[in-house]
Amino acid sequence: MWASWLVAAMLLLAFLDLTVYGLVIPASALVLALLAGPGFRRPGSQRARVDKVDLAVVAVLYLAVVGLFRLAFTVFTAANVLGLFLCFGAGLVLGVAGPVFYTVRRRRPLSGLGLWLGNWKEAVILGLVLSTIQFAITLWGYALPAPVDWVPLLVMSLTVGAFESIFFRGFVQTRLSASLGQGPGIALAAAMYAVYHVGYGMSGQGMVFLFGLGVVYAVAFALVRNVLVLWPLLTPLGSFFNNLNSGDIELPWESILGFADVLGLMAAAVWLGHRRLRKAARRRS
């Protein structure tokens, strides 16, 4: 039932005004949850009571990430490309490395962040269905400009998509759901996802739409508990189309190397976290 709701929610992107979408989608999810129940996978470390440490770390990392983005896009801006990229890149890396090392510190598996392959087929199939619908609505038949105008944007979208999938779904949503319950966790995580775009200098109207889209992404992740349902297709495609369609971001070829470095640092953080967990498991055995 929830998978069908996801398909319908993606199809409605073609018919609803963006602001209306941001209101209708969360309302329909609430109605379905009341009628049919959540039906989601429970977080692996579901707790009977609020974990204050979890909530505090979520708040601190969230404020740090938003602050770095705000500094990059509203203080340094394109007038200071080096400062902009360093703050932007630092926020992206912090949004992945912070949750990974906090998870390791709490002796939790990285599967709690959606970083596992246990149900990869289920996640990939759902991700492919949703991504195909999104591609058909947004990019099918789209006249791409010269490669220099879209290839760097695609690489940036892949990088930002990896950050958003791990930080907002694997970490923020999972920790909130473990302490507050699935419904409140999804709603609050979607709201935080929308509001974090203030770091990009986005208007309130755009955030309303992103709240609705955030609910869609949150439900998709809650169904399979695997980031593969969102990355590398669903969230990067949406970000890529938005950046391409707005036409207000110009990146040189050299930016590809910068975003590749950021992706490399993210991957290194995940690898180091996995290695540390394996060593701890060997010591215990």
Backbone bond lengths (Angstrom), bond angles and torsions (degrees), N, CA, C in turn:
res aa  C-N    CA-C-N  psi(-1)  N-CA   C-N-CA  omega(-1)  CA-C   N-CA-C  phi
1 M - - - 1.462 - - 1.530 111.19 -
2 W 1.336 116.23 -43.59 1.460 119.03 179.43 1.523 111.88 -70.23
3 A 1.328 116.92 -32.94 1.467 119.32 175.72 1.520 110.20 -64.08
4 S 1.328 116.97 -39.97 1.471 120.63 177.11 1.527 110.49 -64.48
5 W 1.334 116.30 -39.20 1.471 119.87 176.93 1.524 110.71 -61.22
6 L 1.332 116.75 -40.11 1.462 120.25 178.77 1.526 111.41 -62.08
7 V 1.325 116.56 -44.09 1.467 120.41 178.87 1.526 110.30 -61.18
8 A 1.332 116.39 -44.80 1.467 120.25 179.39 1.528 110.91 -63.68
9 A 1.339 116.82 -39.98 1.461 120.74 -179.81 1.515 111.27 -63.87
10 M 1.318 117.45 -38.13 1.462 120.06 178.07 1.521 111.11 -69.62
11 L 1.338 116.93 -39.44 1.464 120.22 179.76 1.531 111.74 -64.90
12 L 1.319 116.62 -32.08 1.464 120.46 -179.07 1.526 112.39 -67.36
13 L 1.328 117.98 -14.84 1.463 120.47 175.29 1.529 110.91 -58.26
14 A 1.325 116.13 -27.54 1.470 120.10 -177.19 1.522 112.87 -82.91
15 F 1.331 117.28 -11.78 1.463 118.80 -170.97 1.526 114.44 -121.41
16 L 1.313 117.82 -25.99 1.463 120.23 -174.30 1.523 112.01 -99.31
17 D 1.330 115.16 145.45 1.455 120.42 168.17 1.530 108.32 -59.21
18 L 1.335 117.22 146.40 1.460 120.31 -172.87 1.530 112.48 -60.84
19 T 1.319 117.04 -41.47 1.461 119.59 178.79 1.516 111.20 -66.36
20 V 1.329 116.73 -42.41 1.463 120.79 176.71 1.523 109.89 -61.18
21 Y 1.321 116.75 -40.59 1.468 121.90 178.61 1.525 110.43 -57.50
22 G 1.332 115.50 -43.34 1.457 120.23 -178.63 1.514 113.76 -65.39
23 L 1.318 116.94 -16.83 1.471 121.13 178.57 1.532 111.73 -100.50
24 V 1.327 116.21 -40.50 1.463 121.00 -175.49 1.526 111.71 -69.69
25 I 1.324 117.27 -43.62 1.463 120.65 -175.05 1.531 112.34 -62.95
26 P 1.344 119.86 -50.55 1.471 118.30 176.67 1.521 112.93 -60.72
27 A 1.346 117.68 -37.75 1.462 120.74 179.49 1.528 110.82 -63.68
28 S 1.322 117.16 -43.01 1.466 120.32 179.42 1.528 111.10 -66.99
29 A 1.331 117.35 -35.44 1.467 120.09 177.10 1.521 110.62 -65.49
30 L 1.318 116.86 -39.24 1.462 120.75 178.50 1.528 110.82 -64.07
31 V 1.324 116.76 -43.95 1.463 120.43 179.14 1.524 110.83 -62.19
32 L 1.337 117.14 -44.40 1.460 120.56 -179.83 1.524 111.18 -64.40
33 A 1.329 116.84 -39.61 1.464 120.21 178.72 1.527 111.13 -63.63
34 L 1.336 116.95 -37.42 1.462 120.42 179.08 1.523 111.87 -70.36
35 L 1.338 116.20 -35.54 1.460 120.19 -176.72 1.529 113.03 -83.12
36 A 1.328 115.91 -40.84 1.467 119.44 -171.57 1.517 113.76 -113.70
37 G 1.331 118.40 -9.04 1.458 119.94 -176.28 1.504 110.42 86.45
38 P 1.330 117.55 163.72 1.460 120.74 -176.27 1.517 114.00 -65.16
39 G 1.333 117.92 -49.69 1.456 120.11 179.02 1.508 114.33 66.92
40 F 1.335 118.40 21.81 1.454 121.49 -177.93 1.522 110.74 -100.26
41 R 1.314 114.42 161.86 1.459 120.00 171.50 1.521 109.05 -68.47
42 R 1.306 116.64 136.18 1.461 119.89 178.02 1.521 109.45 -80.54
43 P 1.323 118.56 142.94 1.458 120.39 174.97 1.512 110.71 -54.46
44 G 1.327 115.53 143.77 1.459 120.22 -175.49 1.509 113.46 -61.28
45 S 1.336 117.71 -23.54 1.462 120.56 -179.13 1.523 109.79 -116.17
46 Q 1.342 115.63 43.13 1.464 119.84 -178.38 1.526 110.20 -55.70
47 R 1.316 117.17 132.50 1.465 121.72 -176.47 1.521 110.25 -114.07
48 A 1.316 113.87 150.83 1.460 118.86 179.53 1.518 111.08 -80.55
49 R 1.323 118.14 -16.60 1.453 120.64 -178.89 1.524 110.08 -139.61
50 V 1.304 115.50 169.36 1.462 121.46 -176.45 1.535 109.95 -66.55
51 D 1.319 115.22 131.60 1.461 121.07 174.76 1.531 107.22 -96.11
52 K 1.314 116.64 101.67 1.463 121.25 -174.83 1.526 112.03 -66.00
53 V 1.323 116.74 -32.15 1.470 119.58 178.93 1.524 109.66 -66.48
54 D 1.332 116.34 -44.78 1.470 120.10 176.59 1.525 111.23 -55.13
55 L 1.319 116.32 -50.58 1.454 120.41 -176.68 1.517 112.11 -64.21
56 A 1.333 116.46 -36.54 1.462 119.86 178.54 1.522 111.09 -66.87
57 V 1.326 117.14 -42.36 1.468 120.56 179.89 1.524 110.33 -67.43
58 V 1.335 117.57 -39.64 1.461 120.91 175.73 1.523 110.27 -57.73
59 A 1.328 116.47 -46.33 1.465 120.84 -178.33 1.520 111.46 -64.41
60 V 1.327 117.17 -44.68 1.471 120.99 -177.54 1.527 110.61 -64.65
61 L 1.328 117.39 -48.11 1.462 120.03 -179.12 1.527 111.15 -65.83
62 Y 1.312 116.84 -38.22 1.468 120.52 178.82 1.524 110.69 -62.10
63 L 1.318 117.35 -48.22 1.463 121.05 -179.82 1.525 111.01 -64.38
64 A 1.324 116.94 -37.40 1.462 120.13 178.85 1.523 111.46 -65.46
65 V 1.334 116.71 -44.31 1.464 120.80 -179.90 1.524 110.97 -64.52
66 V 1.339 116.27 -48.69 1.468 119.77 -179.99 1.524 110.77 -62.31
67 G 1.339 116.70 -39.57 1.455 120.62 178.60 1.518 112.28 -62.15
68 L 1.336 116.96 -42.92 1.465 120.42 178.68 1.528 111.34 -65.00
69 F 1.336 116.56 -40.58 1.465 119.33 178.57 1.524 110.76 -66.50
70 R 1.317 115.60 -41.55 1.466 119.70 179.24 1.526 110.28 -62.11
71 L 1.316 116.10 -41.63 1.462 120.84 178.14 1.522 110.74 -62.84
72 A 1.331 115.91 -40.62 1.466 120.21 -177.98 1.525 111.95 -66.36
73 F 1.346 117.01 -47.60 1.462 120.23 -167.96 1.522 114.61 -96.04
74 T 1.326 118.06 -16.34 1.464 118.47 -179.70 1.527 113.14 -117.93
75 V 1.338 117.86 -13.28 1.469 120.77 178.15 1.525 110.17 -106.99
76 F 1.337 116.35 -59.63 1.472 118.93 179.59 1.528 110.50 -72.95
77 T 1.331 117.57 -47.50 1.465 124.52 -178.44 1.533 111.28 54.40
78 A 1.329 116.21 -172.48 1.464 121.12 -179.13 1.523 112.33 -68.88
79 A 1.334 116.56 -11.30 1.465 119.44 177.27 1.517 112.11 -69.88
80 N 1.331 117.01 -21.33 1.459 122.26 177.51 1.517 107.27 -132.79
81 V 1.318 116.30 83.74 1.460 121.92 -172.72 1.525 111.42 -62.66
82 L 1.325 117.58 -39.77 1.460 120.03 -178.51 1.526 110.88 -63.59
83 G 1.337 116.47 -48.51 1.458 119.55 179.09 1.514 111.97 -62.70
84 L 1.341 116.47 -40.24 1.459 121.01 179.31 1.529 110.30 -60.66
85 F 1.336 117.15 -49.82 1.462 119.42 -175.63 1.524 111.73 -68.78
86 L 1.344 117.38 -39.08 1.465 119.13 -179.45 1.531 111.27 -62.92
87 C 1.332 117.15 -42.78 1.469 120.14 178.70 1.533 110.82 -69.05
88 F 1.322 116.73 -42.35 1.458 121.08 179.35 1.519 110.25 -62.89
89 G 1.337 116.20 -49.00 1.463 120.57 179.86 1.520 112.15 -62.69
90 A 1.342 116.54 -39.30 1.465 119.98 179.10 1.526 111.00 -63.56
91 G 1.335 116.96 -39.91 1.457 120.45 177.43 1.517 112.14 -64.11
92 L 1.331 117.13 -41.21 1.457 121.35 179.13 1.526 111.23 -64.07
93 V 1.320 116.47 -46.59 1.469 120.37 -178.96 1.531 110.43 -66.37
94 L 1.333 116.76 -42.98 1.461 120.23 178.99 1.527 111.25 -60.54
95 G 1.333 116.90 -36.59 1.459 121.05 -179.01 1.514 113.46 -67.52
96 V 1.325 117.79 -16.63 1.464 121.51 176.27 1.528 110.86 -105.53
97 A 1.330 116.54 -49.60 1.466 119.83 -177.17 1.526 111.77 -65.11
98 G 1.330 117.50 -39.68 1.457 120.46 -179.42 1.525 112.35 -58.33
99 P 1.342 118.80 -55.15 1.465 119.94 177.27 1.519 114.17 -59.75
100 V 1.350 117.04 -38.80 1.467 119.54 -179.15 1.521 110.81 -62.34
101 F 1.323 117.24 -50.02 1.464 119.09 -175.89 1.525 111.93 -74.11
102 Y 1.322 117.79 -27.53 1.469 119.16 173.78 1.528 109.56 -68.65
103 T 1.334 116.91 -40.61 1.464 120.77 178.16 1.525 110.83 -61.76
104 V 1.331 116.04 -43.02 1.464 120.13 178.20 1.522 110.26 -64.65
105 R 1.323 116.61 -41.45 1.456 121.31 179.76 1.527 111.67 -59.89
106 R 1.333 115.63 -36.65 1.469 119.91 178.96 1.534 111.90 -84.67
107 R 1.304 116.77 4.81 1.473 123.16 178.86 1.530 111.46 58.78
108 R 1.303 114.69 43.46 1.452 121.42 175.23 1.523 109.37 -107.78
109 P 1.318 118.89 149.82 1.467 120.69 178.35 1.524 111.61 -72.32
110 L 1.316 115.94 152.12 1.464 119.73 178.34 1.523 111.97 -68.92
111 S 1.322 117.18 -13.89 1.464 119.28 173.94 1.521 110.61 -62.41
112 G 1.338 117.10 -22.68 1.456 120.52 175.37 1.514 112.65 -64.86
113 L 1.340 117.14 -22.18 1.459 122.04 175.81 1.532 112.17 -93.44
114 G 1.322 115.68 4.57 1.467 119.50 -176.64 1.510 112.66 83.47
115 L 1.336 117.10 10.33 1.467 121.68 -178.18 1.524 109.26 -98.48
116 W 1.342 115.30 79.86 1.455 120.71 178.84 1.517 108.26 -160.67
117 L 1.342 115.93 170.44 1.461 120.85 -177.37 1.522 111.90 -119.33
118 G 1.329 116.09 12.71 1.461 119.67 -175.49 1.508 114.32 -59.72
119 N 1.313 118.04 -35.33 1.477 120.84 -179.91 1.531 110.02 -128.44
120 W 1.309 116.65 42.55 1.454 120.72 -172.04 1.528 112.94 -63.73
121 K 1.331 117.26 -33.19 1.466 119.16 -179.53 1.519 111.03 -64.62
122 E 1.317 116.19 -45.92 1.460 121.60 178.82 1.525 110.56 -59.17
123 A 1.347 116.03 -45.13 1.465 120.85 -178.51 1.527 111.36 -66.84
124 V 1.316 116.79 -43.20 1.466 120.89 -177.72 1.528 110.97 -66.19
125 I 1.325 117.54 -41.54 1.472 120.46 -179.83 1.526 110.71 -62.59
126 L 1.346 116.88 -48.05 1.464 119.69 179.11 1.529 110.65 -63.51
127 G 1.326 116.32 -41.73 1.461 119.89 178.48 1.515 112.53 -62.58
128 L 1.340 117.33 -39.63 1.463 121.20 179.00 1.526 111.29 -65.22
129 V 1.330 117.10 -41.74 1.469 120.37 179.68 1.521 110.37 -61.93
130 L 1.328 116.65 -49.15 1.465 120.29 -178.22 1.530 111.39 -67.30
131 S 1.324 117.10 -38.74 1.467 121.00 -179.61 1.523 111.27 -67.42
132 T 1.332 116.90 -37.01 1.462 120.49 178.85 1.530 110.62 -63.43
133 I 1.327 115.97 -42.56 1.469 119.58 177.87 1.528 109.94 -63.25
134 Q 1.325 116.64 -46.07 1.460 120.14 -179.12 1.519 111.38 -62.69
135 F 1.328 116.93 -41.70 1.461 120.90 179.47 1.530 110.59 -63.47
136 A 1.338 116.61 -42.67 1.462 120.19 -179.28 1.528 111.45 -63.27
137 I 1.335 116.84 -34.38 1.467 120.82 -178.05 1.522 111.88 -78.63
138 T 1.329 116.91 -36.38 1.464 119.75 -170.31 1.526 114.61 -105.03
139 L 1.315 118.53 -45.83 1.465 120.22 -168.67 1.520 114.92 -110.81
140 W 1.334 117.74 -11.62 1.461 119.34 179.82 1.534 109.63 -64.54
141 G 1.319 116.58 122.24 1.452 121.62 -179.27 1.518 114.62 78.67
142 Y 1.335 116.93 4.60 1.468 120.14 -179.55 1.529 109.27 -71.82
143 A 1.310 116.47 131.22 1.465 121.27 -179.73 1.520 109.32 -81.80
144 L 1.327 116.15 102.61 1.458 120.16 -178.47 1.526 110.53 -71.09
145 P 1.322 117.49 143.89 1.472 120.50 175.47 1.531 110.11 -76.27
146 A 1.307 116.21 -164.71 1.461 120.71 177.27 1.531 109.92 -61.38
147 P 1.344 118.32 148.22 1.470 121.16 -177.83 1.522 114.43 -51.42
148 V 1.331 117.73 -36.79 1.463 119.84 -179.16 1.525 111.49 -63.94
149 D 1.331 116.91 -20.59 1.456 120.87 -178.70 1.527 113.38 -91.69
150 W 1.364 117.40 -11.83 1.464 117.31 -179.32 1.527 114.91 -127.89
151 V 1.329 118.58 -27.09 1.471 119.34 -179.44 1.532 111.77 -63.12
152 P 1.350 120.49 -46.87 1.468 119.15 176.37 1.530 112.52 -61.13
153 L 1.340 117.20 -34.48 1.463 120.03 177.82 1.525 110.99 -65.24
154 L 1.326 116.56 -36.76 1.462 120.53 179.12 1.528 110.91 -66.07
155 V 1.332 116.21 -42.32 1.466 119.97 178.93 1.534 110.45 -65.07
156 M 1.328 116.60 -41.05 1.454 119.95 176.66 1.525 110.99 -62.19
157 S 1.329 117.20 -41.00 1.458 121.49 -179.81 1.528 111.14 -64.25
158 L 1.320 117.46 -38.66 1.461 121.03 176.73 1.529 110.74 -63.37
159 T 1.331 116.21 -40.14 1.459 120.53 -178.82 1.530 111.42 -69.08
160 V 1.320 115.68 -48.49 1.468 119.70 179.33 1.523 110.42 -64.71
161 G 1.337 117.22 -37.05 1.462 120.79 178.60 1.520 112.28 -62.48
162 A 1.339 116.82 -38.93 1.469 120.08 177.33 1.525 110.30 -63.95
163 F 1.319 116.56 -44.50 1.466 120.70 177.74 1.525 111.36 -59.72
164 E 1.341 117.32 -50.46 1.465 120.63 -176.34 1.523 111.66 -63.59
165 S 1.328 117.49 -39.11 1.459 120.43 -178.39 1.520 111.64 -65.02
166 I 1.326 116.64 -43.43 1.468 120.12 -178.22 1.520 111.18 -77.04
167 F 1.333 117.02 -45.43 1.464 119.69 -174.54 1.523 111.92 -71.93
168 F 1.337 117.18 -53.99 1.459 119.26 -173.15 1.524 112.93 -80.45
169 R 1.323 118.54 -36.13 1.461 119.54 -178.60 1.526 111.65 -92.18
170 G 1.337 115.91 -54.46 1.453 118.36 -176.46 1.513 114.22 -68.15
171 F 1.326 116.90 -31.81 1.470 119.71 -175.37 1.526 112.48 -106.65
172 V 1.330 117.46 -67.16 1.466 120.64 -174.35 1.527 110.86 -58.50
173 Q 1.331 117.24 -53.53 1.456 120.43 -177.55 1.520 111.88 -62.90
174 T 1.318 117.84 -43.09 1.461 121.13 -177.85 1.517 111.63 -65.31
175 R 1.332 116.37 -43.86 1.472 119.14 -178.94 1.522 111.46 -69.18
176 L 1.329 117.29 -39.99 1.462 119.71 177.92 1.525 110.83 -65.40
177 S 1.332 116.78 -41.30 1.454 120.39 -179.95 1.520 111.79 -66.21
178 A 1.342 116.87 -35.30 1.458 120.25 179.59 1.520 111.62 -65.52
179 S 1.327 117.13 -33.00 1.464 121.01 -178.18 1.522 113.29 -93.92
180 L 1.342 117.10 -35.18 1.467 120.51 -171.10 1.517 113.99 -109.46
181 G 1.337 117.55 -13.93 1.458 120.79 -174.55 1.519 110.79 105.36
182 Q 1.333 116.62 159.15 1.462 120.75 -173.93 1.519 113.39 -62.41
183 G 1.334 116.67 -48.76 1.464 119.39 -177.38 1.513 113.26 -60.30
184 P 1.327 118.25 -56.22 1.464 119.95 177.55 1.524 112.70 -60.85
185 G 1.332 116.70 -36.18 1.464 119.43 179.96 1.511 112.28 -63.96
186 I 1.336 116.52 -43.23 1.459 120.97 178.69 1.525 110.87 -65.74
187 A 1.330 116.41 -46.08 1.467 119.92 -178.18 1.527 111.56 -63.08
188 L 1.332 116.43 -44.81 1.462 119.65 -178.11 1.519 111.59 -69.72
189 A 1.330 116.67 -39.29 1.468 119.76 177.77 1.526 111.17 -63.78
190 A 1.339 117.01 -39.75 1.468 120.64 177.92 1.523 110.67 -65.19
191 A 1.337 116.59 -39.68 1.465 120.23 178.10 1.519 110.72 -65.27
192 M 1.323 117.09 -42.07 1.463 120.69 178.87 1.527 110.94 -65.58
193 Y 1.333 116.41 -35.72 1.461 120.67 176.34 1.531 110.52 -62.83
194 A 1.320 117.11 -42.29 1.462 120.46 179.62 1.524 111.07 -67.32
195 V 1.326 116.23 -46.70 1.467 120.52 -175.65 1.523 111.57 -68.64
196 Y 1.331 117.89 -28.76 1.461 119.03 -179.30 1.522 112.09 -61.57
197 H 1.325 117.25 -20.52 1.463 120.17 178.59 1.520 112.90 -70.48
198 V 1.336 116.61 -5.66 1.459 118.38 170.59 1.523 109.85 -61.89
199 G 1.341 115.27 -24.93 1.465 119.62 175.68 1.515 112.81 -62.37
200 Y 1.347 116.51 -26.84 1.458 121.29 176.45 1.527 112.18 -88.56
201 G 1.345 116.23 -2.93 1.448 119.99 -176.41 1.516 113.23 81.09
202 M 1.347 117.76 24.53 1.463 121.52 -177.14 1.527 111.46 -75.46
203 S 1.334 115.60 152.96 1.462 121.34 179.34 1.523 110.60 -80.77
204 G 1.347 115.21 166.11 1.455 120.71 179.24 1.514 112.97 -63.91
205 Q 1.329 118.03 -34.77 1.458 121.55 -179.79 1.525 111.10 -62.79
206 G 1.325 115.99 -42.34 1.455 119.55 177.27 1.516 111.91 -64.46
207 M 1.324 117.17 -34.32 1.462 120.91 -179.94 1.524 111.57 -68.52
208 V 1.331 117.70 -31.40 1.468 120.23 177.03 1.528 109.54 -61.39
209 F 1.325 116.62 -46.62 1.467 120.40 177.00 1.514 111.09 -60.25
210 L 1.330 116.59 -44.25 1.458 120.38 -177.41 1.528 112.06 -67.64
211 F 1.316 117.41 -25.45 1.466 119.33 173.81 1.526 109.79 -64.07
212 G 1.332 116.53 -45.73 1.461 119.59 177.42 1.511 112.08 -62.88
213 L 1.331 116.97 -44.11 1.454 120.59 178.71 1.521 110.40 -65.45
214 G 1.338 116.60 -36.38 1.456 120.51 177.63 1.514 112.11 -62.28
215 V 1.337 117.66 -35.78 1.462 120.96 176.20 1.530 110.26 -64.49
216 V 1.329 116.81 -40.79 1.468 120.76 178.04 1.524 109.89 -60.92
217 Y 1.335 117.59 -49.92 1.454 120.92 179.74 1.533 111.25 -61.68
218 A 1.332 116.16 -39.63 1.465 120.62 -178.44 1.523 111.36 -65.35
219 V 1.331 117.00 -42.24 1.463 120.23 178.89 1.522 110.55 -66.02
220 A 1.327 117.30 -42.02 1.467 120.42 178.37 1.519 110.69 -59.01
221 F 1.327 116.86 -44.03 1.463 119.88 179.05 1.524 111.25 -67.09
222 A 1.329 117.58 -40.61 1.462 121.17 -178.26 1.526 111.73 -63.43
223 L 1.331 117.47 -29.50 1.460 120.60 -179.31 1.521 112.28 -69.42
224 V 1.337 117.39 -36.62 1.474 119.68 -173.24 1.524 113.95 -119.40
225 R 1.335 117.06 -16.46 1.467 121.42 178.37 1.527 111.58 56.43
226 N 1.331 116.08 43.57 1.462 120.78 -178.38 1.528 108.20 -148.45
227 V 1.345 116.75 129.50 1.464 119.87 -177.24 1.522 112.71 -66.62
228 L 1.341 117.67 -14.94 1.458 119.67 -179.71 1.522 112.34 -65.93
229 V 1.321 118.01 -17.94 1.460 119.75 176.16 1.529 111.04 -70.53
230 L 1.341 116.68 -21.39 1.463 121.81 -177.66 1.522 113.32 -110.19
231 W 1.298 116.92 -33.49 1.469 121.82 -174.47 1.521 108.79 -130.58
232 P 1.338 118.41 135.57 1.469 128.94 19.16 1.527 115.80 -101.45
233 L 1.327 119.10 18.18 1.465 119.04 -176.29 1.528 114.17 -108.57
234 L 1.322 118.66 -61.81 1.459 121.43 -165.08 1.530 113.17 -62.74
235 T 1.315 118.22 -59.49 1.469 119.05 -177.26 1.530 112.89 -69.08
236 P 1.341 120.09 -39.80 1.470 117.82 176.43 1.523 113.43 -62.81
237 L 1.331 117.83 -35.83 1.475 119.45 179.00 1.524 111.25 -62.76
238 G 1.337 116.28 -43.50 1.459 119.36 179.24 1.511 112.09 -64.14
239 S 1.327 115.98 -43.87 1.462 120.61 179.30 1.524 110.97 -65.33
240 F 1.335 116.69 -41.08 1.461 121.18 -179.51 1.526 111.14 -62.59
241 F 1.323 117.02 -45.71 1.467 119.87 179.63 1.525 110.74 -63.59
242 N 1.319 117.20 -42.95 1.461 120.15 -179.47 1.524 111.33 -61.53
243 N 1.331 116.35 -46.00 1.469 120.07 -179.81 1.529 111.44 -67.41
244 L 1.320 116.11 -38.08 1.464 120.30 -179.66 1.524 110.84 -69.11
245 N 1.324 115.50 -41.78 1.459 120.22 -175.56 1.528 112.24 -73.21
246 S 1.335 116.66 -32.93 1.465 119.79 -179.38 1.522 111.45 -70.28
247 G 1.334 116.33 -34.62 1.455 120.86 176.69 1.518 114.89 68.87
248 D 1.355 117.74 14.78 1.462 119.04 -176.90 1.525 113.19 -105.95
249 I 1.349 116.94 10.03 1.464 120.92 177.86 1.516 108.48 -120.42
250 E 1.313 116.22 121.01 1.459 121.64 177.10 1.520 108.52 -118.88
251 L 1.333 115.74 122.04 1.461 120.79 -178.33 1.525 109.35 -123.32
252 P 1.325 118.08 137.78 1.464 120.64 176.03 1.529 110.37 -79.78
253 W 1.317 115.79 168.08 1.464 120.26 177.28 1.520 111.33 -56.77
254 E 1.344 116.60 -35.94 1.453 120.42 -175.90 1.533 112.66 -61.58
255 S 1.332 117.33 -23.26 1.462 119.71 -178.97 1.528 111.96 -65.00
256 I 1.335 116.17 -22.90 1.466 119.77 178.55 1.527 110.15 -59.51
257 L 1.330 116.52 -41.01 1.467 120.04 179.21 1.519 110.84 -64.58
258 G 1.325 116.85 -39.12 1.458 119.92 179.48 1.519 111.66 -63.29
259 F 1.336 117.12 -45.86 1.456 119.67 179.78 1.528 111.43 -70.48
260 A 1.325 116.74 -31.84 1.469 119.19 174.92 1.527 110.42 -63.76
261 D 1.332 116.93 -38.42 1.467 120.41 176.25 1.527 110.93 -62.35
262 V 1.330 116.29 -42.37 1.471 120.19 179.47 1.526 110.11 -63.02
263 L 1.342 117.31 -44.73 1.457 120.66 176.69 1.520 111.54 -60.42
264 G 1.328 115.48 -38.83 1.459 119.72 178.21 1.518 112.08 -63.63
265 L 1.333 117.24 -41.12 1.466 120.95 177.90 1.530 111.04 -65.87
266 M 1.334 116.85 -38.49 1.464 119.91 175.79 1.530 110.80 -61.32
267 A 1.337 115.63 -47.68 1.461 120.00 179.98 1.524 111.10 -62.12
268 A 1.336 116.49 -38.71 1.461 120.11 178.93 1.524 111.47 -63.98
269 A 1.337 116.52 -39.71 1.468 120.35 178.41 1.525 110.54 -62.29
270 V 1.343 116.89 -43.34 1.464 120.54 179.15 1.529 110.21 -64.99
271 W 1.323 116.88 -42.80 1.464 120.69 -179.70 1.524 111.34 -64.00
272 L 1.322 117.13 -44.65 1.460 120.38 178.96 1.528 111.29 -63.49
273 G 1.333 116.63 -40.28 1.461 119.83 177.43 1.515 111.58 -62.86
274 H 1.344 116.62 -43.77 1.467 120.83 178.28 1.526 110.65 -62.92
275 R 1.331 116.24 -41.17 1.469 120.06 -179.40 1.520 111.26 -64.72
276 R 1.318 116.30 -40.71 1.466 119.85 -179.80 1.523 110.82 -66.56
277 L 1.314 117.42 -38.93 1.462 120.30 177.45 1.523 111.56 -64.75
278 R 1.322 117.22 -38.75 1.460 120.52 178.74 1.520 110.92 -66.04
279 K 1.323 117.24 -40.04 1.459 119.73 178.13 1.521 111.00 -64.88
280 A 1.339 116.11 -41.05 1.453 119.49 178.63 1.518 111.34 -63.66
281 A 1.343 116.30 -38.52 1.468 120.22 178.92 1.521 111.22 -65.54
282 R 1.348 117.45 -38.42 1.452 120.85 178.42 1.525 111.39 -66.67
283 R 1.334 115.58 -39.23 1.467 118.47 178.77 1.530 111.37 -64.44
284 R 1.328 116.31 -39.84 1.460 119.34 179.77 1.537 111.46 -67.76
285 S 1.336 116.00 -37.19 1.473 119.16 -179.43 1.536 110.53 -72.77
